[in-house]
Amino acid sequence: MLCLNDSIRYDDPSLQRLLSAVEETHTLTARLLAVWPLARTLAIPIVESVLAARAQAPTCWPPCPTCGTPLRSKGLATRQVTSLFGPLRWRRRVGRCPHGCDSPLVAPLDVELGLQPYQRRSGALHALGCALAVCVPFATAAQLLGWDSGAAVSPRAVWGWVQRAGGQAMATLHEALPAVATGQRPPEEPRAEAVTNVPLVLGADGVRVPFRPEGGQPRGKTPWGEGKVGVLARLGQHRTRPGQGVTRLAQRRLGAVLGGSEALKARLGREAVRQGILHAPRVVWLSEGARGWWHRLEERFAGHATGIVDCYHAAHNLWKGAAAWLDGRTTQARRWFGWARHRLRHGQPDGVLADLAEA
């Protein structure tokens, strides 16, 4: 039996140059980079052959949207889509109304593949571009996509994909929020058992966000808007090599809105149900001491979560109490504050509360 290298050379001599490039490299990094063009070249005919086989299968023609008569085949037409491996080309059956109704050609295989009319790039390429755009500028994301797929991708195209994905996500959210208001629970997000059995921590805070004064133009004074951000995290336990147990982030989900805490309430409540607040072994609401956030706890999570003021804001309020009690300019105030902050940080608040009660 021929080895893989010989079979590749025998089946398609045009691959010899790519295979030689892999063999001539010396380092592992260079070899992995050299093998990717070869992998793309091998993957494209495999996918195209599968699509060609599906196109030859019997087609169930849908009815004409105008008159209801089943569509009739008009033969095979070529379709091309740029994928993560490069351009894919295949021929599939297209049909039209036999009565000549004014309706476009219909390709049932395109519907099965989840392709939209005139779509030129695959959904996987769109998803990867949007994911890259979260971490790097659009120009860098377009360059990385070009390296991956071997096809030219413009930064403007990546920007359009992000806008389209964001619009679809917002439309889905706006459809789901009225259902939450009527008491309907959204389905929980699938997760591993190891994540399901660890505590769920929720928190929210406000941020100031800069905006451009004119769309697409950096000129003018920067306006600032207030946004609210909610965090839902699963915290698990990990044991280090010396045997010490440490807390480790197992999963994190975010929610945000441009506006006040009232606008975030429904979104955070819906996401909390999706993240399993009803079945989590322990739920903690971690937030600052502002009354608005604790009202959110009482309204949405009082029956499920335990409220805890985060250490930073607790220490801030603790110092204000020490300064009022012992005069913040004295050594005694600073010494008591250091002792009290240490006890709060390590879960020993009883002595601190007793001192404050006596003061």
VOGU-3710 file (C-alpha; in Angstrom, 3 decimals, decimal comma):
1> mlclndsiry> 0,000/0,000/0,000  1,298/3,428/-0,894  2,128/5,718/2,024  0,216/8,991/2,351  2,948/11,070/0,706  3,138/8,777/-2,318  -0,638/8,566/-2,695  -0,947/12,348/-2,658  1,767/12,652/-5,300  0,125/9,953/-7,390
11> ddpslqrlls> -3,448/11,266/-7,169  -2,666/14,880/-7,960  0,817/15,824/-9,146  -0,036/19,509/-8,705  0,240/18,980/-4,945  3,926/18,068/-5,171  5,036/21,670/-4,686  2,985/22,067/-1,504  4,111/18,703/-0,161  7,752/19,507/-0,900
21> aveethtlta> 7,400/22,781/1,011  6,314/20,795/4,071  9,186/18,322/3,736  11,825/21,011/3,272  11,052/22,888/6,506  13,122/22,217/9,627  11,301/23,664/12,635  7,923/22,547/13,923  6,448/26,038/13,608  7,540/26,361/9,975
31> rllavwplar> 6,213/22,877/9,180  2,781/23,599/10,681  2,540/26,869/8,747  3,587/25,122/5,525  1,088/22,279/5,909  -1,961/24,581/6,134  -2,061/25,454/2,386  -1,779/21,716/1,678  -4,639/20,978/4,087  -6,806/23,619/2,400
41> tlaipivesv> -6,071/22,206/-1,036  -7,002/18,685/0,100  -10,152/19,760/1,980  -11,750/21,677/-0,899  -12,232/18,709/-3,303  -13,509/16,558/-0,442  -16,218/19,070/0,472  -17,040/19,711/-3,180  -17,456/15,991/-3,864  -19,866/15,648/-0,929
51> laaraqaptc> -21,888/18,612/-2,174  -21,941/17,202/-5,688  -23,252/13,873/-4,373  -26,015/15,612/-2,437  -26,970/17,585/-5,536  -27,571/14,333/-7,428  -30,040/13,037/-4,832  -33,791/13,272/-5,583  -35,110/16,778/-4,936  -38,362/17,563/-3,127
61> wppcptcgtp> -39,552/20,716/-4,854  -41,451/23,249/-2,759  -44,621/24,956/-4,028  -44,504/28,214/-5,929  -44,989/31,113/-3,475  -47,410/32,763/-5,970  -49,689/30,029/-7,290  -48,821/27,026/-5,098  -47,839/24,724/-7,980  -44,771/22,560/-7,263
71> lrskglatrq> -41,663/24,026/-8,844  -40,025/22,269/-11,811  -36,325/21,643/-12,285  -34,458/23,894/-14,697  -31,218/21,942/-14,561  -27,977/22,496/-12,669  -26,485/25,898/-11,825  -23,081/26,700/-10,322  -22,756/28,104/-6,817  -19,540/29,490/-5,283
81> vtslfgplrw> -18,935/30,327/-1,621  -15,689/31,360/0,066  -15,111/29,137/3,108  -12,428/28,777/5,780  -10,506/26,593/3,308  -10,940/28,841/0,292  -13,485/29,066/-2,542  -15,906/26,144/-2,917  -17,666/25,516/-6,235  -20,406/23,007/-6,923
91> rrrvgrcphg> -23,458/22,552/-9,121  -26,921/22,058/-7,688  -30,455/21,832/-9,063  -32,511/24,989/-9,406  -36,220/25,206/-10,125  -38,892/27,671/-11,219  -42,665/27,767/-11,467  -43,889/25,876/-14,580  -46,624/28,525/-15,067  -44,074/31,294/-15,477
101> cdsplvapld> -44,870/33,168/-12,269  -42,647/36,137/-11,511  -40,561/34,417/-8,812  -36,786/33,867/-8,623  -35,017/30,573/-9,096  -35,125/28,318/-6,040  -32,308/25,943/-4,989  -33,540/23,508/-2,294  -29,991/22,378/-1,551  -29,037/25,959/-0,651
111> velglqpyqr> -31,855/26,002/1,886  -30,645/22,709/3,370  -27,116/24,114/3,651  -28,340/27,290/5,356  -27,204/29,553/2,519  -28,949/32,808/1,711  -29,466/34,036/-1,869  -26,376/35,813/-3,178  -24,359/34,835/-0,095  -20,711/34,734/-1,128
121> rsgalhalgc> -19,005/33,691/2,127  -19,796/30,848/4,495  -21,268/31,336/7,942  -18,164/29,811/9,524  -16,009/32,505/7,918  -18,423/35,189/9,165  -18,358/33,740/12,689  -14,563/33,610/12,789  -14,334/37,172/11,492  -16,730/38,441/14,169
131> alavcvpfat> -14,824/36,574/16,884  -11,512/38,043/15,738  -13,014/41,542/15,568  -13,793/41,341/19,282  -10,060/41,138/20,076  -8,266/42,919/17,218  -9,018/45,813/14,795  -11,029/45,086/11,672  -7,958/45,402/9,426  -6,038/42,837/11,488
141> aaqllgwdsg> -9,042/40,493/11,546  -9,318/40,736/7,752  -5,619/39,916/7,358  -5,891/36,882/9,664  -8,906/35,633/7,706  -6,917/36,008/4,495  -4,125/33,867/5,908  -6,627/31,242/7,005  -8,765/31,004/3,870  -6,304/32,088/1,195
151> aavspravwg> -8,875/34,601/-0,095  -8,827/38,382/0,139  -11,116/39,814/2,834  -11,544/43,569/3,316  -11,864/45,302/6,712  -15,138/46,831/5,496  -16,534/43,322/4,951  -15,608/42,277/8,505  -17,262/45,453/9,827  -20,428/44,599/7,899
161> wvqraggqam> -20,456/41,051/9,327  -20,170/42,391/12,872  -23,009/44,869/12,278  -25,207/42,151/10,808  -24,486/39,706/13,645  -25,137/42,402/16,228  -28,415/43,338/14,566  -29,548/39,714/14,534  -28,598/39,262/18,205  -30,506/42,411/19,195
171> atlhealpav> -33,554/41,318/17,207  -33,523/37,947/18,973  -33,178/39,653/22,351  -36,042/42,070/21,691  -38,263/39,148/20,715  -37,363/37,279/23,924  -37,730/40,115/26,450  -41,561/40,422/26,188  -41,821/36,699/26,931  -39,723/37,163/30,071
181> atgqrppeep> -41,980/40,013/31,185  -44,993/37,664/31,028  -43,265/35,036/33,180  -42,050/32,654/30,482  -38,664/31,150/31,306  -36,030/30,884/28,577  -34,307/27,510/28,109  -31,092/27,030/30,016  -27,803/27,131/28,171  -26,252/23,638/27,810
191> raeavtnvpl> -23,174/23,261/29,973  -20,858/20,565/31,278  -21,744/18,850/34,553  -18,552/20,164/36,145  -19,755/23,719/35,476  -23,339/23,059/36,584  -22,294/21,909/40,063  -20,250/24,994/41,042  -21,507/28,298/42,538  -22,965/31,033/40,335
201> vlgadgvrvp> -21,882/34,615/41,034  -23,778/37,629/39,657  -22,760/41,251/39,704  -23,404/44,548/37,946  -21,941/48,021/37,792  -22,029/51,178/35,704  -19,395/52,425/33,264  -18,875/55,597/31,252  -18,533/54,922/27,511  -17,072/57,390/24,951
211> frpeggqprg> -18,811/57,867/21,604  -17,835/59,598/18,407  -19,737/62,866/17,855  -20,311/61,951/14,197  -20,701/58,452/12,802  -17,425/57,299/11,266  -15,691/60,645/11,941  -13,303/61,378/14,839  -13,866/65,149/14,713  -15,625/67,094/17,459
221> ktpwgegkvg> -16,014/66,784/21,200  -16,378/63,248/22,521  -19,782/62,646/24,161  -19,934/60,226/27,069  -22,833/57,909/27,789  -23,652/55,758/30,802  -23,784/52,003/30,360  -24,638/49,178/32,732  -22,784/45,860/32,626  -23,812/42,596/34,267
231> vlarlgqhrt> -21,515/39,605/34,860  -22,571/36,003/35,481  -19,706/33,697/36,422  -19,324/30,106/37,529  -16,518/29,715/40,061  -14,962/26,287/40,548  -12,232/24,942/42,810  -8,823/23,882/41,572  -6,128/22,155/43,581  -2,541/23,158/42,878
241> rpgqgvtrla> 0,412/20,778/42,936  1,283/21,632/46,555  -2,315/20,731/47,418  -3,684/24,218/48,000  -7,252/24,859/46,882  -7,777/27,981/44,772  -10,838/29,483/43,104  -10,830/29,373/39,312  -13,205/30,901/36,760  -15,095/28,061/35,051
251> qrrlgavlgg> -17,459/30,078/32,838  -18,388/33,714/32,285  -21,254/35,463/30,523  -21,767/39,207/30,083  -24,743/41,459/29,484  -24,735/45,200/28,857  -27,065/48,016/27,940  -26,695/51,700/27,206  -28,895/53,248/29,868  -29,788/52,894/33,539
261> sealkarlgr> -30,054/49,875/35,816  -33,771/49,558/35,035  -32,915/48,772/31,399  -30,490/46,068/32,509  -32,938/44,396/34,897  -34,873/42,303/32,372  -31,763/41,351/30,416  -29,857/40,255/33,512  -32,845/38,320/34,828  -33,260/36,444/31,559
271> eavrqgilha> -29,560/35,590/31,347  -29,556/34,444/34,978  -32,255/31,866/34,173  -30,292/30,750/31,097  -27,211/30,290/33,293  -29,060/28,045/35,746  -29,851/30,309/38,705  -32,847/28,093/39,552  -30,704/24,979/39,990  -27,259/26,267/41,009
281> prvvwlsega> -26,015/24,851/44,341  -25,224/28,382/45,548  -25,931/31,826/44,080  -24,191/35,030/45,217  -24,999/38,615/44,259  -21,711/40,555/44,484  -22,037/44,300/44,084  -21,261/47,711/45,512  -23,417/49,304/48,172  -25,514/51,553/45,917
291> rgwwhrleer> -29,225/51,234/46,680  -30,217/50,789/43,045  -28,270/47,539/42,679  -29,623/46,129/45,923  -33,125/46,951/44,750  -32,353/44,821/41,693  -31,378/41,980/44,036  -34,624/42,263/45,974  -36,760/42,450/42,818  -35,179/39,696/40,717
301> faghatgivd> -32,972/37,403/42,808  -34,073/37,688/46,451  -35,341/34,107/46,592  -32,220/32,628/45,013  -29,124/34,733/45,759  -27,234/35,894/48,835  -26,128/39,531/48,624  -22,511/40,425/49,429  -20,845/43,831/49,156  -17,574/43,488/47,250
311> cyhaahnlwk> -14,387/43,912/49,271  -13,266/47,111/47,545  -16,449/49,050/48,258  -16,790/47,494/51,718  -13,278/48,715/52,587  -14,119/52,162/51,221  -17,182/52,438/53,468  -15,210/50,957/56,352  -12,639/53,737/56,080  -15,352/56,378/56,067
321> gaaawldgrt> -16,654/54,882/59,311  -13,181/54,761/60,855  -12,513/58,353/59,866  -15,760/59,506/61,473  -15,183/57,445/64,619  -11,447/57,827/65,296  -10,553/60,872/63,167  -8,962/59,818/59,876  -5,819/61,858/60,625  -4,760/59,685/63,575
331> tqarrwfgwa> -2,542/56,613/63,663  -5,211/54,783/65,649  -7,723/55,185/62,810  -5,287/53,815/60,229  -4,278/50,928/62,502  -7,868/49,935/63,233  -8,794/50,199/59,552  -5,940/47,866/58,540  -7,007/45,323/61,154  -10,695/45,549/60,219
341> rhrlrhgqpd> -10,028/45,311/56,465  -7,913/42,178/56,998  -10,724/40,514/58,959  -13,315/41,421/56,334  -11,143/40,060/53,539  -10,738/36,726/55,333  -14,400/36,278/56,278  -14,235/37,329/59,952  -16,593/40,328/60,226  -17,908/39,730/63,776
351> gvladlaea> -15,287/41,758/65,624  -15,535/44,554/63,085  -19,302/44,778/63,423  -19,028/44,738/67,217  -16,592/47,674/67,203  -18,813/49,641/64,849  -21,876/48,923/66,992  -20,108/50,172/70,111  -18,946/53,320/68,306
//
